[in-house]
Amino acid sequence: MTQPADHPHAHAVHDSGATLCGELALDLRARLRAMEPGQVLRVIARDPAAPQDLPAWCEVTGHTLIHRDHPDYWIRRRND
């Protein structure tokens, strides 16, 4: 899977397929926990609720949504 040239650099990519946001939140928690603070995860989320759910999830968890272009979202892991 290639990264769009005009989007932020991602250290890893997670394609959630048709996963709904509830399960996606658990997947993201595990994926981001395995990454270093400050690293960026590109998430491909096709769930129609993702444009509302992912920014809210980032706000609640302290991670930073640095860019979004549905279905692509770039999340910077928080510094612990």
N, C-alpha and C positions, 0 to 999 in steps of 0.2 A: 504494500500500500504506500503510495507516494504522498508526500506532503506538499500542499499547494505552495508555490514559490512566494506568494505575497502574504503568507500567514506566518505567525510566530513559530520558531523552532520548537519541536517537541522531542523530548528525550525518550518517550514511549507512546504507543498508540493502543487504544482500547476500542475495539469495534463491538458495540453492545448488541448489534443486530436488532431484533424486534423486542428486546428486553424492556419491560416496563420500568418506570423510574424507581419503584420500591426496591426491586431486585438490583437495579443499576446502582442505587446508592450503596448497597452492601458491597458490590463489586468494586466501586470506586474507592470506598474506604480501604479495602485490602490492597488495591493497586497503588494508591497514593502512599499508604503506610510503608510499602516496600521501596519507595523512591526516596531520594535524598531531598532534604528541605530546599526549596527554590527551584527544583526541577519541574518541567512542564509535561503534563499528560494530555495528549490529544484524544478526545473522546468523540466517537461517532455514535450518536444517539438518534435513532429514527422514531422514537416514541413521540406522538404529536404533543404530549405535555412537556417534553424536554425544554422548550424555550422558556417556560415558566418555572419548572421544577429544578433544573440545574443551577440557575442563578440563586434561587432560594437555598438550595442545598449548600452551595459554596458559602453563602452568607452565614448560615447556621454553623458550619464546620470550621470556618476560618480560612479556607482555601480561597484563592483568588481566581475568578473567571477573567482571564486576560483578553480573550477574544471569542466571539461566537459568530457562526455563519451556518445556521442550521442545515444539515444535521451535525456539523462539526463544532466542537467546543474545546478550547484550550484552557486547562486549569493548572495554575501554579501551586505546587504543594506548599503548605504553610511552613513557617519556621517554628519548630517546637522548642 
